[in-house]
């Protein structure tokens, strides 16, 4: 886990050579130019060394390192290599600047800019291929004019080396341009692969792996046809080609593997952060192939998860976390169950007067301060706010989650709530009523729109008790049924006062108030 987190933070593009994701445009452009120049020099030097080895030690036939051919070997070849590097750099720079005009101009990449950027490594590879084709043709003619027996030998070795150069050129150019590709894809990640995909990359590596094998086949062909290849020469050829296969194969496999693994590592590192709860994580998309689609898909998935989490959070704030969990468990099933619950109802005194005397904005601010205290105390004591009814609040204890002492928790919440309201919201008086008993708790409404609520006598009684409490000192009353259902410790904090006949009820209700 720590290594993945460090990788995501320090190597968002998969390598320290590519710098940070937020590097300045000027510095990034300089970095990319240096990497591109270096990659082209390395690719062509590898090709030159490979041609030399193949001509001198591997391919049978007349030798090329002779005094008669010295002007070609030590003058024409170095001059052409240097000239081709300069020409390739000039032409490549023009094509690069043309493809990256959006970046140099400081604008966002549009669709054609993204395509041009992702196809730029392929265009630079075509330049290398063209220069090697020209060089192969030129030196095949030069060596052929000097000695006709060298024509096929030079043509074959130059062709095989050209394939190696082009493959190296593509892989290294793609690596060097990765930071700019990331910026091109930032505004609109790919919806389909662009450029050379994973399959083509693998085929290129396979093709390169076949170069030494092809060399061995050519050596064997010379041995069969001309029968003048000595055992020593054949052994040297096999050893050299085997060494080339091992070295170039290892290098190319490392480059190709790192190119394919870098996007996967960025996804796994980001996935580890998401698993730890960081839903603001995003992967920097820098690949236009199927692996880029993986990066894009991860970002879209996290975005969907983030949106669902936001909705769940809002849902929980609207209906309460316990109700939200119950809703997900019941999958929107209508109906309810009979439960033993306690109900707290609190209603603002003289709310009409407050609305008349104060501007609407001030009334809303005042009510929000009032509700903040009520909600905090209800949650503190294990209940949930079931409804905001204008300037009143209905809170339920014991549903949807069971509670050991629902009545005691509701009574304690009523006491602490009124004490806090007197201190923190002195501008408002409110009547608090608490009741307890059996009620039906569940989803009520239609299939397309419903809410979790509690229906039963305790709800009606608590509402009526809150009305009665507005005329009682302290503005807090509870039914003795709630007090008797509470724990002994909480019951001692209440005393019975009298019996009242509440509005809408046919039987008198025994009521109690806090002792302190």
Secondary structure, DSSP 8 states (H G I E B T S, - for coil): -HHHHHHHHH-TTSSGGG--TT--HHHHHHHHHHHHHHHHHHHHHHHHHHHHHIIIIIS-SS-S-SGGGHHIIIIIHHHHHHHHHHHHHHHHHHHHHHHTHHHHTT----HHHHHHHHHHHHHHHHHHHHHHHHHHHHHHHHHHHH-GGGHHHHHHHHHHHHHHHHHHHHHHHHHHTHHHHHHHHHSS--SS--SS-HHHHHHHHHHHHHHHHHHHHHHHHHHHHT----HHHHHHHHHHHHHHHHHHHHHHHHHHHHHHHHHHHHHHHHHHHHHTT-TT--------SHHHHHHHHHHHHHHHHHHHHHHHHHHHHHH-HHHHHHHHHHTT--EEEEEEEEEEEEEETTHHHHHHHS-HHHHHHHHHHHHHHHHHHHHHTT-EEEEEETTEEEEEESSSS--TTHHHHHHHHHHHHHHHHHHH-TT--EEEEEEEEEEEEEEEE-SSSEEEEEESHHHHHHHHHHHHHTTSTTSEEEEHHHHHHS-HHHHTTEEEEEEE--TT-SS-EEEEEE--
